[in-house]
Amino acid sequence: MAGKFKITGIGRLFIFLLLFAPIAYIGANFINGENGFDKIKNIFGGPDKMETNVSDADLNTRNEGIIKDLRKENAQLKRKVRDLEAELGR
């Protein structure tokens, strides 16, 4: 018959820390007036609860600026291609 299962001291320490550390962290955040559960979720890559309220007009304004910059860059690149093709044709 197999003997009784015994855990070592380091095993007890790991189990204690596995249980006690999160409880202590959540408790310390609670004392500081914060939500410890959300902080733990954020540590492990949980979704942020930041909500952004951006109006459609703001998005359109931003998009128009981006489109304008991209069109300018596109025109520069087309000019560069034309110049390089002309250089090759010589």
Beta strands, then each sheet from edge to edge (+ up, - down):
end
